[in-house]
Amino acid sequence: MSYSQMAQLELMNALNSITSERELKEFRDLVANFFAQKAQKAIDALWENGTINEHTIEQWGTEHMRTPYRYASHRS
């Protein structure tokens, strides 16, 4: 059994014990915090190894990353 499959079973067992909207919200918050902490650790590692720095973050703030629409090619 893969780790992914084991994780799915664990989540299903945890979800079976949820009996109220409040518990569901707490569970969602718990999962969100778990992934937020993983993301923060990854960002910290990128910062520590020099992949990103203040200049990189400043550049991200001014980037325009939206894919342009191509209206002319879709018009009849």
N, C-alpha and C positions, 0 to 999 in steps of 0.2 A: 504494500500500500504506500502510495506517495505521500509526502508531507502535505501536499495540497488536499488530497483526499482525507487525510487525518484531520486537517484544519476544518474542512467542511463538516465532518462528523462532530467535532467539538463545538462548532458554531450551532449546528442543529440541536445538539443537546442543550446548549445555553439558551437558545431561543425557545425551546419547549418549556423552560422554567419562567418565562416572562408572562406575568398575569395582569399587567395594567399598563396604561399609557405612560405613566411615570417611569415604570421600569424599562419600557421600550426606549424612552428618551435617554435614560441613564445608560442603557446599552449602546445606543447610537453615539452618545458622547464618549463613552469608553473606547469604542472602535475608532472614532475620529481622532481622539487623543493619541492612540497607539500609532496611527499612520502619521500624524503630525510630528510625533517624536522621532519616527524613522526618517522623515523628510529633514528635520532639523539636524539630525546626526549626519546625514549625507551632505547637507549644505556646509556644516562645520568642517567636515573632512575636505571638501573642495576648497574652503577658505584656508585651511591649515596647509594644504599642499600647494597653494598658490594658483590653483586653476581659476578661482575668482577672487576679486578684491574690490575695494571701494569704487575704483574706476569702472570695472565691469558692471557693477550694479547701477552706477550712474548712466552708463550706456543703455542698459536695459530700460531705464525710465524714459528714454527718448526714442527708442526704436518703434518703428511702425511695422508690425509683423502681420498685418491683415492681408489676406489674399485678395487681390483686386477682382471685382466682378467683371465679367465679359458680356455685357448686355447685348452688344452688337451681334455677336456670334449666335445668340440664342433667340433673336427676334425673327419673326417670319416675314 
